[in-house]
């Protein structure tokens, strides 16, 4: 039977050899992660306003930002901790890892029928002006989740133009970030765009009619025994009224502040839930069908699924299995899930260029 930890803070540790791992390369992997700190400043307010290539006023932070801690993380095999380094209880921003959590919330909505056909136009269920003709009415849930929506507009004072021509995941941009690009038909062009992800978050809020952090806590974090320490924020101006109540629409990252504040141990629990295809101690939390859909490569960019990064063709991480997939955030935040080898790793504030080296050491340690 797979191992699951009891509620926070308890978690069983085991020696690497008990988990079928050679202890020497595992110790080396932990040192590697601890010693290769991201080049980002620990002053995240500085990074939020300077590292995304935006001039004032577009670079203005609208949500909370706090200084970060140092490198930390943990490695699981068989659901048990086989390596841990740094302060894994430090609650920090996790940037675009939050996108993958939005994908989980979309899956929970799909499981409950709040979303029907994923190829259905969003405007069929969300009527707030954000998906009106002549362009946005063609956008489907599938498009939003794959980042192929080409949604056009402004949300919370940020126009989608900010992230046009954005280069992410090794893909070169055809022009300067934040400059005009003729929009394509929804579903025909892949572009990493935080304004459009925030538009998905607002659409999900309108479906659930409850604050998304409340839904996430009730349906995910409490069932998996997570701590109460995590937070999920939007912006000072991202409030809407639903059923007579004011609710904050949260952001799918920390590009302009806000997003998910969380520690590595809670992130590891979410990673373990995904590794176990949406179950926790025999309880179905997220459908296996959604986990499978989430991992289907986008034809326009096969390294991306439903707001999760994939290792299709082992192009992202040559040292990891092709089945690996990740929640990834700026500044060196990564949750690595390897179903082929029963591994989950959380890496906080690691130099992105050092991630594959960590994976090489871990996969090289597998003895059984």
Secondary structure, 3 states (H helix, E strand, C coil): CCCCCCCCCCCCECCHHHHCECHHHHHHHHHHHHHCECCCCCCHHHHHHHCCCCCCCCCCCCCCCCCCCCCEEEEEECCEEEEEECCCCCCEECCCHHHHHHHHHHHHHHHCCCCCCCCCEHHHCCCCCCCCCCCHHHCEHHHHHHCCCCCCCEECCEEHHHHCCCCCCCCCCCCCCCCCCCCCCCCCCCCCCHHHHHHHHHHHHHHHCCCHHHHHHHHHHCCCCCCCCCEEEEEEEEEEEECCEEEEEECCCCCCCCEEEECHHHHHHHHHHHHCCCEECCEECCCHHHHHHHCCCECCECCECCCCEECHHHCCCCCCCCCCEEEEECCCEEEEEEHHHCEEEEEECECHHHHHHHHHHHHHCECC
